[in-house]
């Protein structure tokens, strides 16, 4: 008598063996309650010297503390009931958080293999069989344990409900077995519930044509499969363990299993797990021995049968633990159902499932695993809410609760990457469901997730999908297509449809005729991308008519391309050596007003003029030319030569400068003289008609007057001077020119401008002011005072003497304002994020205001400031650092060229 079991505790690389004479049948309720209770139970058993073998071991367990694995088998209620055992494992898992629960499908042999114990010491059963001449299937309500399905040589499928165990039939080998069973006695299809109330515990599918045999079983019979394989040589014998569902597939649904409902299984387990025995089996043994001894019979009792150390978890504790794990199991079930619903787009069903959960339910996690399950379930809930249009509910209520779940869980259980990913995925996707969604913020929220290791495939898919969707909402089909080309894969029907919608949008973009026919204004592309180079773009410029773009790459190559089709018309390599020798790092490009020439400023006062019509180098100016000794010390500051043409192209001005050199910074050296030097050149002759150097100054702004008589020069934090070019004399000198104090604004800036008739100069001045000076008559001036700490970082004067100014202060939004000269009334056009505005361009005829910064360009209505389009690399891809782009705006052509890595992108305001 007994229910023998070996119990093994693995700790610190070694194991200790225990023995129990009575726990094999009670192991489910002995192990259920968690690691602490199980450890106490195992250590309370009798230490053992030797292993049981497969004849005597009716149950067993290995508790591997080193790897958190629980490998076990046993329990008279579950060893032969697959649905019941699966439900038991599902209920156990929340109490065994972080542990892997395994069923020992070969019993004690599995345990020996796990610990590399010699298998011959645990194997003793010899398997043989003798088949009757004819196998008779069981009738309805018979003792059915096996469901056998056989495909006979003629292709006929028959199902047989059998008694016994599969080894009784299969160890006879294929020939004897097939001869002993008649197709006529089988069923063409079989619903198991109509034949037996009990769920079968074994089954096999035999296909004589394919010579395949697939076997499933509930108990600890895996080791028998080894013997079966020997009896079925040249057949493919597959051990399915407890995967009975495979037989449904193999029979084409001819076999239908009907396991008990989850509620009945849980009820059965509750009764089993909360059962409290009134006595020990030891008491029964003693009563039995005493009875026979009083009758004068000799009784010999195994001493081990008189030892029983049952699990000692109190009933109240068991009851509380069962309630908890039941709630977790139900959540797990709800989560599984919601996964399926969301995968098919049945979002209302998901909302219905989770609507019953209150805040306390979502915050009731008691373990890390429980917390992660709650996070996953709530993510599915919010995803469903978004797709049924409950955006405000997510935004105003649910997202705050989700953040609370994440924060509390992180504080209690530590940081887990998957939890953080889910939260950011919700935050990023929510932005796309909101009116006027912030696509730049989508990239900032979701982009960093792609840098993380061990990102789950379904999370990576959704992150990439939403980033591509953000691109398409912006009209950026180029980057959307690139993201979709990264091998996005999913098997979920809903997401397959959503992915196809994105591809359809891209196809419409690539077939512009269909866009025009369908009148889809929202499908207009944000830009087109010209051919990409091998290096990142250093600078770009658009020709006056917008037909050409000039691009110089960071390796010194200069290329001219048509903007209409991107075809390259010329390439020049004569500056490559300067970059290879690190004698040039930055550059400026500008077309002459008639578009016939392109000026390229490099190094320190090197200007190359290219004839665009003849496609060759036309001239070269060296003012002062390359000075290697000086350049080497200041190379860190990104030196280059600024070039500007006058209105008709009569003059060209050259200013050697450095993009990142701050004249207010004290590096122990004087300011290089050429940073305060300008050269005005008669473009037709190449003669320098005006040259001047300001010691200990850095020129920060320079501008020709519209009538080409004057040139205004502003030195950061020092003077602003107006020169008469022909007379080579100054007509105005003031000492209040602005110093911006901004890292992005220590190169050349748009901080001074003439009025259209060249009679007034407007400039950014010190002490938070904007100053207007009359250059004729009495030379009057007046200033507009700003709020404290605000300075003008860019300005423009239109044809009607209206001033557009960008008011900037550290860490504050930039205010774009407008004044009429002579009228102190300020009109705020719009307010933008705290970035530095570098330049304004205006086309009054088309009511267009172009605003560009270090990284972005915007098109707005000049009359109202309303945003029309925005070109920002932060909305295209994610970047950890600040993105610097070369931007060229041609307001008269309604075009912008903006560099992005190795490419140039052309955006248009008109004729999309």
C-alpha positions in Angstrom: 0.0 0.0 0.0 1.2 3.6 -0.6 1.5 6.4 -3.2 5.3 6.6 -3.4 7.2 9.6 -4.6 10.7 11.0 -4.8 11.1 14.7 -4.0 14.3 16.4 -5.0 15.6 19.8 -4.0 18.3 21.4 -6.2 20.3 24.2 -4.6 23.8 25.6 -5.3 24.6 23.2 -8.0 23.8 20.0 -6.1 20.6 18.1 -5.2 19.2 16.4 -2.2 16.8 13.4 -2.5 13.7 12.8 -0.3 11.1 10.2 -0.1 7.4 10.1 0.8 5.3 7.0 1.0 2.0 8.9 0.7 2.2 12.1 -1.4 2.2 10.9 -5.0 -1.6 11.4 -5.2 -1.7 14.6 -3.2 1.2 16.4 -5.0 -1.2 18.9 -6.8 -2.4 20.3 -3.5 1.0 19.9 -1.9 2.8 22.0 -4.5 0.1 24.4 -5.5 0.7 27.2 -2.9 4.0 28.6 -4.0 7.8 28.2 -3.6 8.0 28.9 0.1 5.3 26.4 1.0 6.7 23.8 -1.4 10.2 24.1 0.0 9.0 23.6 3.5 7.0 20.6 2.4 9.9 18.9 0.6 12.4 19.5 3.4 9.9 18.0 5.8 10.0 14.6 4.0 12.3 11.7 4.7 15.9 12.0 3.3 16.5 9.1 0.9 19.6 7.3 -0.4 18.3 5.9 -3.6 15.8 6.7 -6.4 12.6 4.9 -7.0 12.2 3.3 -10.4 9.3 3.6 -13.0 7.6 0.6 -11.5 7.2 2.1 -8.0 7.3 5.9 -8.5 3.7 7.1 -8.8 4.7 10.7 -8.5 7.7 13.0 -8.1 9.0 16.5 -8.1 12.2 18.4 -8.7 12.4 21.9 -7.2 15.4 23.6 -8.9 16.1 26.6 -6.8 19.1 27.6 -9.0 17.1 27.9 -12.2 13.6 28.3 -10.8 12.1 25.2 -12.4 9.5 23.0 -10.9 9.3 19.6 -12.7 6.7 17.2 -11.4 4.0 14.6 -12.0 1.4 12.8 -9.9 -2.0 13.3 -8.5 -4.8 10.8 -9.2 -7.2 13.6 -10.2 -5.0 15.3 -12.8 -2.5 12.7 -14.1 -5.0 11.4 -16.6 -7.1 14.6 -17.2 -5.3 17.0 -19.6 -7.9 19.9 -19.4 -7.9 19.7 -15.6 -4.1 19.7 -15.4 -3.8 22.6 -17.8 -6.2 24.6 -15.7 -4.3 23.6 -12.6 -1.0 24.9 -14.1 -2.7 28.1 -15.1 -3.9 28.7 -11.5 -0.5 27.7 -10.1 1.5 30.2 -12.2 0.5 33.4 -10.4 1.7 31.8 -7.1 4.9 30.7 -8.8 5.8 34.0 -10.3 9.1 33.8 -12.1 9.2 30.0 -12.1 8.9 27.6 -15.0 6.3 24.9 -14.3 6.9 21.7 -16.2 5.0 18.4 -16.4 7.3 15.3 -16.3 5.8 13.5 -19.2 8.1 10.5 -18.7 7.6 10.5 -14.9 10.7 9.5 -12.9 12.6 9.0 -16.2 12.1 12.7 -17.0 13.4 13.6 -13.6 16.5 11.5 -14.0 17.2 13.1 -17.4 16.9 16.5 -15.9 19.6 15.7 -13.3 21.6 13.5 -15.7 21.1 10.5 -13.4 21.7 7.1 -15.1 18.4 6.1 -16.7 19.1 2.4 -16.3 18.7 2.9 -12.6 15.1 4.2 -12.9 13.9 2.0 -15.8 12.5 -1.4 -14.9 9.3 -1.9 -16.7 9.4 -4.2 -19.7 6.8 -3.4 -22.4 5.2 -6.3 -24.4 1.8 -6.8 -26.0 -0.3 -9.6 -27.5 -3.0 -8.3 -29.7 -6.3 -10.2 -30.1 -7.1 -11.3 -33.6 -9.6 -8.5 -33.9 -9.7 -5.1 -32.1 -13.2 -4.2 -31.1 -14.0 -0.5 -30.5 -15.8 0.5 -27.3 -19.5 1.2 -27.5 -21.1 4.5 -26.4 -20.7 4.9 -22.6 -18.1 2.2 -22.6 -14.7 2.5 -20.9 -13.1 4.8 -23.5 -9.5 5.9 -22.8 -8.1 6.1 -26.4 -9.2 7.9 -29.5 -7.5 6.3 -32.5 -7.8 7.8 -36.0 -6.4 5.8 -38.9 -6.0 6.7 -42.6 -6.1 3.3 -44.4 -4.2 2.6 -47.7 -7.2 3.6 -49.8 -7.3 7.0 -48.2 -10.3 6.2 -46.0 -10.3 7.8 -42.5 -11.9 6.0 -39.6 -12.1 6.9 -35.9 -12.0 4.2 -33.2 -12.9 4.8 -29.5 -10.8 2.2 -27.6 -10.2 1.0 -24.1 -6.8 0.1 -22.6 -3.6 2.0 -23.2 -1.9 2.9 -26.5 1.1 0.6 -25.8 -1.2 -2.4 -25.8 -1.9 -1.8 -29.4 1.1 -0.1 -30.9 3.9 -2.3 -29.5 2.5 -5.0 -31.8 4.0 -3.0 -34.7 2.3 -1.7 -37.9 1.5 -5.0 -39.6 -0.1 -6.7 -36.7 -2.0 -3.7 -35.6 -3.5 -2.8 -39.0 -4.5 -6.4 -39.6 -6.3 -6.5 -36.3 -8.5 -3.5 -36.9 -11.2 -3.3 -39.4 -12.2 0.0 -41.2 -15.8 -1.1 -41.0 -15.8 -1.0 -37.2 -14.7 2.7 -37.2 -16.6 5.9 -37.5 -16.1 8.5 -40.3 -16.3 11.2 -37.6 -16.6 11.2 -33.9 -17.8 13.6 -31.2 -16.1 12.4 -28.1 -18.7 13.8 -25.7 -21.4 11.6 -27.4 -19.5 8.5 -26.5 -18.1 9.2 -23.1 -18.6 11.6 -20.2 -15.0 11.3 -19.3 -12.3 13.1 -21.4 -10.0 10.5 -23.0 -6.4 10.4 -21.7 -4.7 9.0 -24.8 -4.9 9.0 -28.6 -3.0 8.5 -31.8 -3.3 9.2 -35.5 -1.9 6.7 -37.9 -1.5 7.5 -41.6 -0.6 4.3 -43.6 0.1 6.3 -46.7 2.6 8.7 -45.2 3.8 6.1 -42.7 3.4 8.5 -39.9 2.2 7.9 -36.3 1.4 10.8 -33.9 0.7 9.9 -30.3 -0.7 12.0 -27.5 -1.2 11.1 -23.8 -2.1 12.6 -20.5 0.1 10.7 -18.1 3.8 9.9 -17.7 4.0 7.7 -20.7 6.7 9.5 -22.8 9.3 6.8 -22.1 7.0 4.2 -23.8 7.3 6.2 -27.1 10.9 5.0 -27.3 9.8 1.4 -27.3 7.0 2.2 -29.9 9.6 3.7 -32.3 11.6 0.5 -32.2 8.4 -1.4 -33.2 7.6 0.9 -36.0 10.9 1.1 -38.0 10.9 3.3 -41.1 7.9 5.2 -39.7 7.8 8.8 -38.5 6.7 8.5 -34.9 5.9 11.8 -33.2 5.6 12.3 -29.4 2.8 15.0 -29.0 2.8 14.8 -25.2 -0.6 16.3 -24.1 -1.3 18.1 -27.4 -4.5 16.3 -28.3 -5.6 19.2 -30.5 -3.2 18.1 -33.1 -5.4 15.1 -33.8 -8.2 17.4 -34.6 -6.0 19.0 -37.3 -4.7 15.8 -38.6 -8.2 14.4 -39.1 -9.6 17.5 -40.7 -12.0 18.1 -37.7 -13.4 14.6 -38.0 -12.6 14.2 -34.3 -14.2 16.7 -32.0 -13.2 17.0 -28.4 -15.4 18.7 -25.8 -13.5 19.4 -22.6 -15.4 20.6 -19.6 -16.1 24.3 -19.2 -13.6 26.4 -17.4 -16.0 27.0 -14.6 -16.5 23.3 -14.0 -12.7 22.7 -14.1 -12.1 25.5 -11.6 -14.9 24.2 -9.3 -13.3 20.7 -9.4 -9.9 22.1 -8.6 -11.2 24.3 -5.8 -12.8 21.3 -4.1 -9.5 19.3 -4.5 -7.2 22.0 -3.4 -9.2 23.2 -0.4 -9.9 19.6 0.8 -8.7 18.9 4.3 -8.2 15.3 5.2 -9.7 14.3 8.5 -7.0 11.6 9.1 -3.7 10.4 7.8 -3.2 7.2 5.8 -0.9 6.2 8.6 -3.9 5.9 10.8 -5.6 3.5 8.4 -2.4 1.4 8.3 -2.3 1.2 12.0 -6.0 0.3 12.3 -5.5 -2.4 9.6 -2.5 -3.9 11.4 -4.2 -3.8 14.8 -7.3 -5.5 13.4 -5.3 -8.4 12.0 -2.9 -8.7 15.0 -6.0 -9.1 17.3 -7.2 -11.8 15.0 -3.9 -13.7 15.6 -2.4 -12.9 12.2 1.2 -11.9 11.8 1.4 -8.4 10.2 4.6 -6.9 8.8 4.4 -3.1 8.0 7.0 -1.2 6.0 8.4 1.4 8.5 8.2 4.1 5.8 4.5 3.5 5.6 4.1 4.8 9.1 5.6 8.2 8.3 3.5 10.9 6.8 4.3 14.6 6.7 1.4 16.3 4.9 1.5 19.9 3.6 0.7 22.2 6.5 -0.7 25.3 4.8 -3.6 26.5 6.9 -7.1 26.5 5.4 -7.6 30.2 5.6 -4.3 30.8 3.8 -5.2 28.3 1.1 -8.5 29.9 0.7 -7.0 33.4 0.3 -4.3 32.2 -2.1 -6.9 30.4 -4.2 -9.0 33.5 -4.5 -6.0 35.5 -5.5 -4.8 33.1 -8.1 -8.3 32.6 -9.5 -8.6 36.4 -10.1 -5.2 36.3 -11.8 -6.2 33.4 -13.9 -9.4 35.1 -15.0 -7.4 38.2 -15.9 -5.1 36.0 -17.9 -8.1 34.5 -19.7 -9.6 37.9 -20.3 -6.2 39.0 -21.7 -6.0 36.1 -24.0 -9.5 36.8 -25.3 -8.7 40.5 -25.7 -5.6 39.6 -27.7 -7.7 37.6 -30.1 -10.4 40.3 -30.3 -7.9 43.1 -31.0 -6.1 40.9 -33.5 -9.3 40.7 -35.5 -10.4 44.3 -34.9 -13.3 43.3 -32.5 -12.5 46.2 -30.2 -16.0 46.5 -28.7 -15.7 43.0 -27.4 -12.4 43.9 -25.7 -14.0 47.0 -24.1 -16.9 44.8 -22.9 -14.5 42.4 -21.2 -12.5 45.0 -19.3 -15.3 47.5 -18.5 -16.1 45.4 -15.4 -12.7 46.1 -13.9 -12.4 48.9 -11.3 -9.3 50.9 -10.5 -8.6 48.7 -7.5 -8.6 45.7 -9.7 -6.0 47.2 -12.0 -3.8 48.1 -9.0 -4.1 44.8 -7.2 -0.9 43.2 -8.5 0.9 41.1 -5.8 3.9 39.9 -7.9 6.0 41.1 -10.8 4.3 38.6 -13.1 0.9 39.7 -12.0 1.8 43.4 -12.5 3.1 42.7 -16.1 -0.2 40.8 -16.9 -2.2 43.8 -15.6 -0.1 46.2 -17.8 -0.6 44.0 -20.9 -4.4 43.7 -20.3 -4.8 47.4 -19.7 -2.8 48.2 -22.8 -5.2 46.0 -24.8 -8.1 47.9 -23.2 -6.8 51.3 -24.1 -5.9 50.2 -27.6 -9.5 49.0 -28.1 -10.8 52.3 -26.7 -8.8 54.3 -29.2 -10.0 52.3 -32.1 -13.7 52.7 -31.2 -13.2 56.4 -30.9 -13.0 56.8 -27.1 -9.9 59.0 -27.4 -10.9 61.5 -24.7 -11.5 58.7 -22.2 -8.0 57.4 -22.8 -6.5 60.9 -22.7 -8.3 62.2 -19.7 -8.7 59.1 -17.5 -7.2 55.8 -18.5 -3.7 57.1 -19.4 -3.3 58.6 -15.9 -4.3 55.2 -14.3 -1.9 53.4 -16.6 0.9 55.7 -15.5 0.0 55.0 -11.9 0.1 51.3 -12.6 3.5 51.6 -14.1 4.9 53.8 -11.4 3.7 51.7 -8.5 4.7 48.5 -10.2 8.2 49.8 -10.9 8.6 50.9 -7.2 7.4 47.5 -5.9 8.9 45.1 -8.4 11.7 47.0 -10.2 12.1 48.3 -13.7 10.9 46.0 -16.4 11.6 47.0 -20.0 8.3 45.5 -21.4 6.2 47.6 -19.0 8.0 50.8 -20.1 7.6 49.9 -23.7 3.8 49.4 -23.4 3.4 52.8 -21.6 5.4 54.7 -24.3 3.5 52.8 -27.0 0.2 54.0 -25.6 1.5 57.6 -25.3 2.9 57.6 -28.8 -0.1 56.1 -30.5 -2.6 58.3 -28.6 -1.0 61.3 -30.3 -2.1 60.0 -33.7 -5.7 59.7 -32.6 -5.9 63.3 -31.4 -6.9 66.2 -33.7 -3.8 67.7 -35.3 -1.6 65.0 -33.8 2.0 66.0 -33.0 3.9 63.7 -35.3 7.2 65.1 -34.1 6.3 64.0 -30.6 5.3 60.6 -32.0 8.9 60.1 -33.2 10.4 61.3 -29.9 8.1 59.0 -27.9 8.3 55.8 -30.1 11.7 56.2 -31.8 13.8 55.5 -28.7 12.0 52.2 -28.2 13.5 50.8 -31.4 17.0 51.2 -29.9 16.1 48.8 -27.0 17.3 45.3 -27.0 14.9 42.3 -26.6 12.0 44.2 -28.1 9.1 41.9 -28.6 8.2 41.4 -32.3 4.6 42.5 -31.8 5.7 45.7 -30.1 8.3 46.4 -32.7 5.6 46.0 -35.4 3.2 48.5 -33.8 6.0 51.0 -33.0 7.1 51.0 -36.7 3.5 51.0 -37.9 2.6 54.2 -35.9 5.9 55.9 -36.9 5.0 55.2 -40.6 1.5 56.3 -40.0 2.8 59.6 -38.5 4.9 60.1 -41.7 1.9 59.5 -43.9 -0.2 61.9 -41.9 2.5 64.5 -42.6 2.5 63.6 -46.3 6.0 62.1 -45.9 5.6 59.1 -48.1 9.4 58.7 -48.5 10.2 57.8 -44.9 6.9 55.9 -44.5 7.9 53.6 -47.3 11.4 53.2 -45.9 10.0 52.1 -42.5 7.5 49.7 -44.1 10.4 48.2 -46.1 12.1 47.1 -42.9 10.4 43.7 -43.0 7.2 44.4 -41.0 5.4 41.1 -40.5 2.2 40.2 -38.6 -0.3 37.4 -38.7 -3.1 39.4 -37.1 -5.9 40.1 -39.6 -6.6 43.6 -38.2 -3.0 44.7 -38.5 -2.6 43.1 -41.9 -5.4 45.4 -43.1 -3.9 48.5 -41.4 -0.6 47.7 -43.0 -2.2 47.4 -46.4 -3.9 50.8 -45.9 -0.4 52.4 -45.4 0.9 50.6 -48.5 -2.2 51.8 -50.5 -1.5 55.4 -49.4 2.1 55.1 -50.7 1.0 53.6 -53.9 -1.4 56.6 -54.5 1.6 58.9 -53.9 3.7 57.1 -56.4 0.9 57.3 -58.9 0.1 61.0 -58.7 -2.4 60.8 -61.6 -4.7 58.7 -59.3 -4.4 61.4 -56.7 -5.5 64.1 -59.1 -8.4 62.0 -60.4 -9.7 61.3 -56.9 -9.1 64.8 -55.6 -7.3 63.6 -52.4 -5.9 66.8 -51.1 -4.6 65.1 -47.9 -2.5 62.8 -50.0 -0.2 65.6 -51.3 3.4 64.7 -50.6 5.3 66.8 -48.1 8.4 66.6 -50.3 10.2 64.6 -53.0 13.6 63.3 -52.4 16.4 63.7 -55.0 19.1 61.1 -55.5 21.2 60.5 -52.4 25.0 60.9 -52.2 27.6 58.9 -50.5 28.3 61.4 -47.7 26.0 63.6 -45.6 25.0 66.9 -47.1 27.0 70.0 -45.9 25.1 72.8 -47.7 22.5 73.3 -50.3 21.0 76.2 -52.3 18.1 76.7 -54.7 18.5 78.6 -58.0 16.4 81.8 -58.3 13.8 80.1 -60.6 13.8 76.9 -58.5 14.9 74.7 -61.4 18.2 73.7 -59.9 19.6 72.7 -56.5 23.3 72.9 -55.7 24.6 70.4 -53.0 28.0 70.2 -51.5 28.7 67.0 -49.5 30.9 66.7 -46.4 33.6 65.1 -48.5 33.9 68.2 -50.8 31.9 67.0 -53.8 29.7 69.6 -55.4 26.7 68.5 -57.5 24.1 70.3 -59.5 20.7 68.6 -60.1 17.4 69.5 -61.6 14.6 69.8 -59.0 11.9 68.5 -61.3 13.3 65.0 -61.7 16.5 64.9 -59.6 18.8 64.3 -62.6 22.3 65.3 -61.9 23.7 67.7 -64.5 27.2 68.4 -63.2 29.6 67.3 -60.5 32.8 69.0 -59.3 35.6 67.4 -57.2 38.1 70.3 -57.2 37.4 71.0 -53.5 37.7 67.4 -52.3 41.4 67.7 -51.4 40.6 70.6 -49.0 38.3 68.3 -47.1 40.6 65.4 -47.1 43.4 67.6 -45.7 40.8 69.0 -43.2 41.5 72.5 -44.5 37.7 72.9 -45.0 34.9 71.6 -43.0 31.9 73.9 -43.5 30.7 75.8 -46.6 28.1 78.2 -47.9 26.4 78.1 -51.3 24.5 80.9 -53.1 23.3 81.4 -56.7 23.7 84.8 -58.3 20.3 86.6 -58.8 20.2 85.8 -62.5 21.0 82.1 -61.8 24.0 82.0 -64.1 26.6 81.5 -61.4 27.0 79.6 -58.2 29.3 80.9 -55.4 30.8 78.4 -52.9 32.5 79.8 -49.8 35.1 77.5 -48.1 37.9 77.7 -45.5 39.0 81.1 -44.6 38.1 83.5 -47.4 38.1 81.0 -50.3 35.3 81.6 -52.8 34.8 79.6 -55.9 32.5 80.8 -58.7 31.0 78.2 -61.0 29.4 79.0 -64.3 26.1 77.1 -64.2 25.4 77.4 -67.9 28.9 76.2 -69.0 29.2 73.8 -66.1 32.7 74.8 -65.2 34.8 76.7 -62.6 34.6 80.4 -63.6 36.7 82.2 -61.0 38.3 81.9 -57.6 38.7 84.6 -54.9 41.1 84.3 -52.0 40.3 87.0 -49.4 42.4 86.5 -47.4 42.7 82.9 -48.7 43.7 79.8 -46.7 45.8 80.5 -43.7 46.6 77.0 -42.3 48.2 78.2 -39.0 45.2 80.2 -38.0 42.7 77.6 -39.4 44.2 74.8 -37.3 43.6 76.5 -34.0 40.0 77.5 -34.9 39.0 74.4 -36.9 36.8 73.3 -34.0 34.6 76.3 -34.6 33.7 75.2 -38.2 35.2 78.0 -40.2 33.8 78.8 -43.6 33.3 81.8 -45.9 29.9 83.5 -46.0 28.9 84.9 -49.5 26.0 87.2 -50.4 25.0 88.9 -53.7 23.4 92.3 -54.0 19.9 92.5 -55.5 21.0 92.5 -59.2 24.2 90.7 -58.7 26.4 93.7 -59.2 28.3 93.1 -56.0 29.3 90.2 -53.9 30.4 90.3 -50.3 32.7 87.8 -48.7 33.0 87.4 -44.9 35.4 84.7 -43.5 33.7 83.5 -40.4 33.0 80.5 -38.1 29.7 78.9 -37.4 30.4 78.1 -33.8 32.8 80.9 -32.7 31.3 83.0 -29.9 33.1 86.4 -29.8 32.0 86.9 -26.2 33.8 83.7 -25.1 37.3 84.0 -23.8 39.5 81.2 -25.0 42.8 83.0 -24.2 43.3 84.2 -27.7 42.3 87.4 -29.5 39.4 87.2 -32.0 40.9 86.3 -35.4 41.1 89.5 -37.5 39.4 88.0 -40.5 36.2 87.2 -38.5 35.8 91.0 -38.4 36.7 91.6 -42.1 34.4 91.9 -45.1 35.2 92.3 -48.8 32.8 93.8 -51.3 33.7 92.7 -54.8 32.5 94.0 -58.2 31.3 90.7 -59.6 31.8 91.5 -63.2 35.5 92.5 -62.8 36.4 90.6 -59.7 37.8 93.8 -58.2 37.6 94.4 -54.4 35.8 97.8 -54.2 35.5 97.9 -50.4 37.4 96.2 -47.7 37.5 96.8 -44.0 38.7 94.9 -40.9 37.3 95.5 -37.3 39.8 94.4 -34.7 38.5 92.3 -31.8 35.1 92.0 -33.5 33.1 89.3 -35.2 30.7 90.2 -38.0 27.3 88.7 -37.2 25.1 90.2 -39.9 25.7 91.9 -43.2 23.2 93.2 -45.8 23.2 95.1 -49.1 20.6 97.8 -49.5 18.0 97.2 -52.3 19.4 100.1 -54.4 22.9 98.6 -54.1 24.4 101.8 -52.7 24.9 100.8 -49.2 26.0 97.8 -47.1 25.2 97.4 -43.4 27.5 95.5 -41.1 26.7 94.3 -37.5 29.3 93.2 -35.0 28.1 91.0 -32.2 27.7 93.0 -29.0 29.4 96.0 -30.6 28.8 98.4 -33.5 26.4 98.5 -36.4 27.9 100.4 -39.4 26.4 101.5 -42.7 28.9 102.0 -45.6 28.5 103.9 -48.8 30.1 101.4 -51.2 31.2 103.8 -53.9 32.4 106.5 -51.6 34.0 103.8 -49.3 32.8 105.9 -46.3 30.5 105.2 -43.4 27.3 107.1 -43.1 26.1 105.5 -39.8 27.9 104.1 -36.8 26.1 103.0 -33.7 27.4 100.9 -30.8 24.3 98.9 -29.7 24.2 95.9 -32.1 22.8 92.8 -30.4 24.8 89.9 -29.0 22.4 87.0 -29.0 24.2 84.8 -26.6 22.8 81.7 -28.3 24.9 78.7 -29.4 22.9 78.5 -32.6 23.4 82.2 -33.4 27.1 83.0 -33.3 27.5 82.5 -37.1 25.9 84.8 -39.6 22.4 86.0 -38.7 19.4 87.8 -40.2 19.4 90.5 -37.6 19.4 93.7 -39.8 17.5 94.8 -42.9 16.9 97.8 -45.1 13.5 99.0 -46.1 12.4 98.6 -49.7 13.5 102.1 -50.6 16.9 101.8 -48.8 16.0 104.8 -46.6 15.9 103.1 -43.3 17.8 100.4 -41.5 16.2 98.0 -39.0 18.4 96.0 -36.6 18.4 94.0 -33.4 20.0 96.1 -30.7 21.1 95.6 -27.2 19.0 95.8 -24.1 16.1 93.8 -25.5 15.3 96.4 -28.3 14.6 96.6 -32.0 15.9 99.8 -33.5 14.9 101.7 -36.7 17.3 104.3 -38.1 16.5 106.9 -40.8 19.4 107.0 -43.3 18.2 110.2 -45.0 17.3 113.6 -43.8 17.8 114.2 -40.1 18.9 110.6 -39.3 16.2 110.1 -36.6 15.9 106.7 -34.9 13.5 105.0 -32.5 13.4 101.7 -30.7 10.8 99.1 -29.7 11.4 97.7 -26.3 10.8 94.0 -25.6 9.9 92.2 -22.5 12.8 91.5 -20.2 15.4 89.0 -21.6 13.9 88.9 -25.0 16.1 89.6 -28.1 15.5 89.6 -31.8 17.1 86.5 -33.4 15.7 87.2 -36.9 13.9 90.0 -38.7 12.5 90.9 -42.1 11.1 94.1 -43.6 8.4 93.9 -46.3 7.5 96.2 -49.1 5.1 98.2 -46.9 7.5 98.8 -44.1 6.2 96.1 -41.9 8.8 94.5 -39.7 8.6 90.8 -38.9 10.7 89.9 -35.9 11.3 86.7 -33.9 11.6 87.4 -30.2 13.7 84.9 -28.3 14.5 84.2 -24.6 16.1 81.2 -23.1 13.7 78.3 -22.4 10.7 80.3 -23.5 8.5 80.1 -26.6 9.5 82.2 -29.5 7.1 85.0 -30.3 6.8 86.1 -33.9 5.5 89.7 -34.1 4.8 92.4 -36.6 5.0 96.2 -36.5 4.4 99.0 -39.0 7.4 101.3 -38.9 6.3 104.4 -37.0 3.5 102.6 -35.2 4.4 101.1 -31.8 1.4 98.7 -31.9 2.7 95.1 -31.9 0.8 92.3 -33.6 1.6 88.8 -32.4 1.4 86.5 -35.5 2.1 83.2 -33.7 4.1 81.6 -31.0 6.3 78.5 -31.6 8.3 76.1 -29.5 11.5 77.4 -28.0 13.8 77.0 -30.9 15.9 79.7 -32.6 14.4 81.2 -35.8 17.3 81.7 -38.3 15.6 83.3 -41.3 12.4 84.7 -42.6 11.4 84.8 -46.3 8.2 86.4 -47.6 6.2 86.2 -50.8 3.6 88.9 -50.3 1.9 88.1 -53.6 1.1 84.6 -52.5 0.6 85.5 -48.8 3.5 83.2 -47.8 5.8 83.5 -44.9 8.7 81.0 -44.7 10.3 80.4 -41.3 13.5 78.4 -41.0 15.6 77.3 -38.1 18.7 75.2 -37.6 16.7 72.0 -38.4 13.3 72.9 -39.6 11.3 75.0 -42.1 7.7 76.1 -41.9 5.3 77.7 -44.4 2.7 80.0 -42.9 0.2 82.5 -44.2 1.8 85.9 -44.0 -1.4 87.6 -43.3 -2.4 85.5 -40.2 0.6 83.4 -39.3 -1.5 80.2 -39.7 0.7 77.1 -40.2 0.3 75.6 -43.7 3.1 73.0 -43.8 6.1 72.0 -41.8 9.3 70.3 -42.8 11.1 68.9 -39.7 13.4 65.9 -39.6 12.3 65.3 -36.0 9.0 64.1 -37.6 10.7 61.9 -40.1 13.0 59.7 -38.0 14.1 59.6 -34.4 17.4 61.1 -33.4 19.0 61.2 -29.9 20.8 64.5 -30.6 20.0 67.8 -32.2 19.5 67.4 -36.0 21.4 70.0 -38.1 20.2 70.5 -41.7 21.1 72.8 -44.5 18.0 74.7 -45.5 17.5 76.8 -48.6 14.2 78.7 -49.1 13.2 80.3 -52.4 10.1 82.1 -51.5 9.5 83.5 -55.0 9.5 79.9 -56.4 7.6 78.6 -53.4 10.2 76.0 -52.6 12.4 74.7 -49.8 15.4 72.4 -50.1 16.3 70.7 -46.9 19.1 68.2 -46.4 18.5 64.9 -44.6 21.6 62.8 -44.1 22.9 62.0 -47.6 19.8 63.3 -49.5 18.1 66.5 -50.5 14.3 66.9 -50.1 12.4 69.4 -52.1 9.2 70.8 -50.6 6.8 73.2 -52.4 4.1 75.6 -51.4 2.3 75.5 -54.7 1.4 73.1 -57.4 1.8 70.0 -55.3 
